[in-house]
């Protein structure tokens, strides 16, 4: 490596993403390069937010029963009567397509409380399997057994409408909010749809969907994907070609983003890396093997990967691929919608969702999905692959090489839960910049949960 190459390598490691993209062959739209820094109220996060049953119950009352949350895709309920169950922190909802619109109901019979449905499916009515109480798809009461024995119901049948949650749709995703006084979804999302307009999530299909149970709090699982600072230790194979300390971190209100740049090493990589070295690592090329894509010494790894990615996406997008910037093709655009939804931006397919496992504060369900563009007839929607606690991500081959990355991430999660349950410190500490997504979420949790609980727990 020449002296000039070494200087360029070291400079790239500390050049923030917002400036790094200025050297790309195909520039990024300026509004997507906007920098919106976040200044946390505190770098300290109380440990009890991960370990306390009491805090979990406060989240159930003040967060999950009040906030907009992604429940499913529209393609999960394609026909009138199609419905899915959405379970969150001990609550259960039925998301159903009626003739007029998509609706969401509390999944409980109003007679003796049995869950109306146990599995996803399609129906013409909601009939309780216990005694036969029946509701129409629009939520109105259709049938009461032995009506003479229920004078209270018969006196005002309209009052026995199934309780509803509010419903909103964005990008083909169906969101619900159990709070009848909640602001519209459009107001909650703010400007995020403007960012995603050029990525057209409405015309994609669910190519893969994997849900894995993990023995840790849902926030521990999610926070493994809030920052790139862990790359060198957790994903050493990517250290030569994915930046960490030079990532973008932007907060816009109820959504935020963290963008890790490709084609640049982590800041403290102990060896020098040429552009050829970086490209070989990005493509997993072994020693002595030829590069599978064209590469000129006058070019950069970012340039070469962007050109290759553009041709790959051309199969789905046609000539529209020529309008895609390099950064949208090669960088890791991790958007986060509070509290638990990660739709990746750019021309990535990845979607994450994190939930408590049932009503457990120390277990979670981590879901990985691929949302893929298509041309012509829409391909079938992927069925969910369920992985239990001990199952490896490699049992879901539909995730391809991402499954191996997930193995590395989940390796830490249960160990973090164990550590937090034994630590003597009352709080953990987050960095001022790279872990800004983590502190942003906890600042919002303070507003949604701690402040609304009357100071029961901070």
HUMO-V500627 format. One line per field, one symbol per residue. phi: phi as a letter, one per 40 degrees, with the letter a starting at -180 (. if undefined). burial: + if it has 16 or more other C-alpha atoms within 10 Angstrom, else -. A space follows every 50 residues. Layout:
phi=???
burial=???
This chain:
phi=.ccccccccccccbccddcdcccccbccddcccdbbcbbccaccbccccb bccccdcccdcbbccbbcacbacdccbcbdgcabcbbafgcbbbbbcccc acbbbccacccbgcdcbbaciaababbcccbgdbbcccgccbabcfdccb cccccacccbcccbbcbbbafgcbbbaccccccdddcccgcddcccdcbf ccbbbccaabbbcbcacdccccccbcabccdcccbcccdcbbcbcbccbb bbhcbaabbcccgacccbdcbcbcccdccccccfccdgccccbcabccbb cddcccccccccccccbgcccccccccccbcbcccbbdbabbcccgbbbc bbabaccgbccbbabbbbbbbbcabgccccccccccbcdccccccbcccf ccdcccdcccdcccccdccccbccccabbbccbcbccccdccccccccbc cccggdac
burial=--------++-+++++++-++--+++++----+----+-+--+-+-++++ +---+++++++++++++++++++++++--++++++++++--+++++++-- -+++++++++----+++--+-+--++++----++++++++++-+------ --+------++++++++++++++++++++-----+--++--+---+--+- +--+++++++++++++++++++++++++++++-++--+++++++++++++ +-+++++++++++++++-----++++-+++++------------+----+ ++++++++++--+-------+--+++++++++++++++++++++++++++ +++++++-+++++++++++++++--------+--+++-----++-+-++- --+-++--++--++-++--+---------+--++++++++++++++-+++ -++---++
